């Protein structure tokens, strides 16, 4: 390989033929040579310092003549005319072979917990029947439950703005989620929860999902009381149902990023449809609670998305962690009702 110095810089003339010998290139024939670097840049290859050290070696191994010329602004790699596309293709192939493959993100965890979710909804319906005294014979086994009428249970646990803001009875933001005015109110929330809760628990697990919904519903009730003031009265699990819709949307965005935007928009559309069908008509409709539950659920889903990310999926995938979350939801509800009965009695 011959090296000569000229006014334009150092020129390295060389290349290899099929026999491995160097091919000498005359300096006067430079007009028959083409710079391959702009062609590589146009092909999408990131060209920083002009010519990578490996590119001449690639051309030499393929038997393509080349001329490497160093200049003040960088370097240029010349090949004979009609060789430029072949040279660019060989360099691009070598670069793609040496580029490490992008890490494929792990899929989001999926928990088959629909059966547990339906059992919890069934327990909510049974609790409504016990409170409404559908089965009088249970009063002998549950004297504490039978000692209060349905109206007294509602007064003890419903969301009352005066009692919350003045008497600081904040446990009502939890107890109100377990109370329903009548069977129709219960049926609407159970059916809606039966649609969205399995979808949420499929992404979070049953224990974490129900705890997330309980916290989102309680936060929605807090926001409703602070927004509506002292005359606010409410009860029902609809705030938690809309919290489940918002949490599902937030978790989808947290787990799947840009790929999950379409799914998140689909969940939002479904939630708005549910709000239009069940949350915009009727005398007992509480639009404030529904919107607050949706917003708080979305915020809770986004904040908890870091724990549910595939990098931390081992935490929520463990059964003991799901059990702890489920027990926390049960204990929080039981403690709230304990405080309600202690204050009411």
TAZI-V691037 format. One record per helix or strand. SS is the DSSP state (alpha for helix, beta for strand). FROM is the first residue (numbers start at 0). TO is the last residue. If there is no record, write none. Layout:
ss,from,to
SS,FROM,TO
SS,FROM,TO
//
This chain:
ss,from,to
beta,1,5
beta,8,13
alpha,26,31
beta,32,34
alpha,36,41
alpha,52,60
beta,65,70
beta,73,79
alpha,83,97
alpha,113,130
alpha,135,139
alpha,142,145
alpha,149,156
beta,158,159
alpha,160,164
alpha,171,177
alpha,182,203
alpha,205,227
beta,232,233
alpha,237,277
alpha,286,303
alpha,309,316
alpha,318,343
//
